[in-house]
Amino acid sequence: MTNQSTRTDNQIDSIPFERPKDWIRRRDAPKPHHILPYFIAGPENRLSAFVSESLAKILPDANPLLLTGTTGAGKTSIALLIAARISQLLNKLTPECDLITSEVGASSEPISNVLYMTSNDFHREYSENVAADILQSMRETIQQSSIWIVEDLHHLQEKYSAQEELALRIEGRTLANKPTLLTSNLRPSEIAGMKPDFCSRCVEGLTIPLQYPGYEASRQIITELSMRHDLTLDDESILHLLSLSTAKSSVRELDSILRSLVLWSKVNDAPLTLDAITNTYHSASHQQPITLSRICALVAKHFKIKRSDIRSHSRKQSLVRARSLAMLIARKFTTKTMMQIGDYFGGRDHTTVLHAIRTTEQRLKKDRVLSEAMEKIELELVS
């Protein structure tokens, strides 16, 4: 990372994404699908870049560490990146380890593990363990984890008993110098239905607000995405695209717009013009929301089958192929997890969805008819 003394106001940091090698994920926990392999941070996200690169210095005073920001701002990716780097420090894989181990209380054994759960996971497990009178087992698992990540605190709204339990677990880990990472759309104090004690416990360490990329970061992201999509955009086109936007967009939204431009170029078999960029941008910006229901309807329409059949348990080959294609498109164009996609398409589990997506990706390389079908469905999806 650039030295702070030489940093310019428009400095852009590119932070490679990392995932903990030793993380334990609960039922709802996703494997993040990164559109780019790194987080591009402009001035609006400078604090997240600083923290990611300076953990050894700030970690003792950043427990718990709370990441806030709207959906698509990068909370999950940054949380996992920070967890991976803390894990490396605890496992003595970096020169800064001595700085950390003396203050964080790492075990003498070079071992760390990351426990990841959403707040819905926490509430579900808490309720189940209370009902089964085995709450102590859950508490021990949480306390023994070297690093604990809890996502989407906003989903605990009005779940007061779960809030009390979570506050106690955070307190116990803080006293034991064990890092806890939290994410939420808003600061808990800004959410109705949150207990004051819970709110104060969540912000006792460090709070990092994440925002959608600003102008300079968006310009860099568009440049990177255009290369990944093999789309030719000169500086004038990129600046024109940026001038069309009156509000900040997430990386996923920018990627969706570029996908629309790629499809336009393929359909028209022509290079992009400024007028084409304008028309495509406005079409993409005002399109219907891309939902699992809409994807299912378009796939069903293309293959001339019923939506209920795609979501059924039928193993008929034609339905399996259509269902798998719908799952792949859902993974590309929505932020839904594998579990959420599987639930929608007939209650299938994470492994089944992953297998279906991978099989379809391989089939698309050889099956021209299926490839053309996907292209037509995607074009209609973003029109």
N, C-alpha and C positions, 0 to 999 in steps of 0.2 A: 504494500500500500504506500502511496506517495506520502513523504514526510509532510507533517502538518504545516511547517514553516514555509514550504514552497508551494503549497496547494493554492490553486486558483478557485475563484467562485464557481466556475462551471466544471470543476474536476469530476471526471467519471471514474468510478471504481468498478472493476469486474471481479466478483468473488466466486470462484468455482464452487458449485454445489457439492456437498458431501452428505453421506448418510452414515449413521453409526453402523459398524459391522456387527455389533453385538446387541441389537435392539430387540426387545420383546414387544410384539404388537398385539393389541386386543382386537375384538371382532370388527369394529368399525374403522380400524386404523388403515389408512391408505399407504400405498407406495407412490409417492408423488410422481406425477408425470411432468417432467421438466421440458418446456418448449425450447428453452435454451439451456446449455449446460452450466450456466453461471448467472448470478444475480447482478444486474447492472444497476448500480446505485449512483444517482446524481445528488445534487445538493439537498434534495428533499429527503433522502434516505442516508445521509452521511453518518448519522449516529449508528445505524445498523452496521455499516461498513467498518466503523471504528471499533465497535464492540467485537465483531467477528475476528478482527485482526489483533485485538489487544486483551484477550481473555485472561492471560496470566496476570495482568495488572489490575483488572477491574472485578474479576470473579468473586473475591471475598466480600465485596460490597454490593454484589448484584444478585442476591439470593433472597427471594425468588426473582427471576427475570421474566417480566411480562411483556409480550409482544402484542400490540394492538394495531388494528387496521381493517378496512373493509375486505370482503371476499375478493381474492385475486391479487392482494397486495404482496403476498409472499411470506405470510406468517409461518406456515408449515415448513416451507423450504429453509427459511432462516433458522427456525427452531432446531431442525434436524442437523443443519450445518454446524450450529453452535454446539449441539450435543456431541457431534462427531469430534469436534476439536477439543472439547472438554475431555472426552473419552481418551483421546490421544495423550493429553496432558496427564491424566490419571494413570494411564498405562506406561508413562515414561517414554513416550515415543518422540518427544521434542525437547530441545534444549531448555525450554522454560519449565520443565516438569518440577524441578526443585522448588521453584517459586510457588507452584500450585500445591504440591503435596503437603507442604508444611502448614498451609493455611486452610485447605479444603478438607484435610483429614483423610486422605486416601489410605487405603489398606497397604500394608507392607508388601502384599502380593500385587504384582502388576496386572490387576484384573479389574475391569469395569463392565457394567452392564447398564443398558438403557431401557427403562420401562416406559412404553408409549401407550397412552389411552386418550380417547376423547372424553369430554365431560359426560356424554351419554353413556359411554362404557363405565365410567366411574359410578354414576348414579345407578345403573343397572346392577353392577356387581355389589355395590353397597347395599341395595335393597335385597338382593338375593342372599347375601351373607348375613344380614340382620335376620331375615326370615328363617335361615338355617342355623342361626346361632353360632356362626363360625367367623365372625367379623375379625377376630384377632389374627387369623391366617392372612386375610387381605392386608391388614395393617402391617404385618411383618414383611410381606412381599414388597410393599411400598417403601418401608423404612430401610430395607436391606438393599434396594436398588441404588446403584451409584449415581445415576442420573434419572430424573423422573420428568416426563413431558405430559402435560394435560392440556388438550386443545379445546377451543370453543367454550370458554367459561360462560358465555352468554346463554347457552342452552340450559344452564342451571337456574334460570329465572324462576323464582317462586318455589324452588325445590330446597326448602330451608334446611331440612335435616342433612341433606347431602352437602350443602354449603358449610354447615357446622363441622361435619366430618372432614371435608377437604381442608378447611382452615386449620384443623388440628393436625392433619398430616403434614401440611406445609410448615407449620410451626415446629413439629418434631424434627423434620429434615433440616430446617434452618439451624436449630440448636445443635444438630449433629454435623453441621457444615457440609451437607450433601446438596448439590445443586438441583433446583427445581425450575423448570421452564414452563411458562403458561402462555396461552394465546387467547385472545378475545377480540370480537369486532369493535368493542368499546371498552373503556376503563369500567370495571365493575360498578363504581360509584355513579356512572352515567346510565346504568341499566335499572329500570324499575324492577322491584321484586328481589333485590339483593340485600342481604343483611349487612349492616355497617361493619361488624367484626370481620366478616368475610372480605369485604371490600378493602379494609385496611391491611389485612394479612397479605393480600395479593400484590400490594404496591409498596411493601416494606423495603424491597430491594431496588431494582432498576426497572423502569418502564421505557420501552422503545416503541414509539409510534412509527408504523410503516405506511407509506403513501404510494399511490400510483406514480409511475415515472413522470417526471417533468419534461420540459421541452428537450433539453440536451440528452437526457437518458432515453427518451422516446426516439430521438433521431438515431442514436446508436443502436437501439433495439431494432428499429425498422431496417437499418443497414445490415445487421446480423441476420435477421429473419429473411430478408430478400435473397441473401447468398444461400441460405439453407434451402430455400424454395426454388433456387436456380431462376430467380426472377430478376430481370435487368431493370434497375431503377437508378437513373443518374441523380446527381445532386438536386437538379431542378425539380424532378419528380418527387423526391423525398421531402423537400421543403414545401412543395405544393400539398402533399399529403398531410404534412403537419399543420399547414395553414387552414386546412378544412376542419380540423378538430377544435372545438370551443371548450372542451373539457378533457381532463386527463383520462387516459384509457389504460386498462390493465394490459399486461403482456399478452394474455390470451385474446383480448379483444383486438389488439394490433395484429396478432397472428391470424385471426379470423378475417380481417380486412385484406391482408396480403393473400390469403388463400382465395378470396373472392377475385382478386386481381389475377392470380394464376389461372383460375377457371375462365375468366373473361378472355385472357390471352389465348387459351387453348381453344375455346369455342369459336372465337373470331379469327384465329390463326393470323394474328397481327400484333405488332408491338404496341405497347401501351402509349396512349396519348394523354395529355393533361385532362382533356374532356372525359376520356374513358375513366381515368382515375377519379374524377369528380363524381361521375354518375355511379360508378361502382361503390365508392365510399358512402354516398348517400343511401344507396340501396342496402348496403350491409349495415349501416347505422340505424336504419329504420325498419329492418326486417323483423319478422315475428321472433319472439324468444325461442332459442333452440332448446327444446325440452326432449326428454325421453319419449314422451307421447307423440310429439311431432315427428321425431326420427322414425318411430315405429310406424306411424301412418304413411310416411313417404315410402318406406321400404315395402310396406304391404301393398301400396298402390302400384309401385313399379313391378312387383312380382305377381300382382293380381291375386293376392291371398288376403285372408281376413287378419285384422290386427290381433284378434283373440287367438288365432292359430300361432302367430309368432310368439306370443306370450304363454303358450300352452306348454305341456310337458311332452308333446309329440316328438318322436325321434325320426320322423319321416325326413329323408335326406334333403328334399327341396326346402322344407321348413327350417331344418338345422342350418342350411347355407344362408338363408335369408336372415335368420335370427343372429347368426354369427356376424354377418355383415352389419346389421343394426348395432350390435354391441361394439364393433370396431369404430363405427361412425360416432357412437355415443362417447366413446373414450377420447376421440379426437376433438369433438366439438363441445363437450360439456365438462364441467368440473366434478362430475359424479365419480364416486369411488367404484372400484370393481364390485364391492359388496352391494352398493346401491343399484348399479346396473343389473347385477344378477337378480336382486330382489324384484326389479321391475319385469325382467324377462323370465318369469316363471319360477322365481325363488331359487335361482341357481347360486352356488357358492363362488367365492373368489377364485378358486382354482379352475373351475369350469369356465368362467368368463375369460380368464387369462389364456387357457388352452384354445378357446374358440377364437380369440383375437389373433393369437400367434398363427394358428392354422390358416385363418383367412388371409393374413398378411403374406404367407407363403403362397397361397393359392392365387392371390392377385398378380404375382409375378409371372404366372404361367397361363392364367385364364383371362383372355382378352375380353370375353363377354362379361365376366364378373367385374373386371376393371372398369369397363365402360358403364356398367350399371352403377357402380359406386360413384363415378364421376358425375353422372346425371343426377343422382340423388343428392350429392353434395352441392351441385350447382343450384338445384331447386331449394335446398336447405338455406343457402345464403342469399337467395334472390328476394 
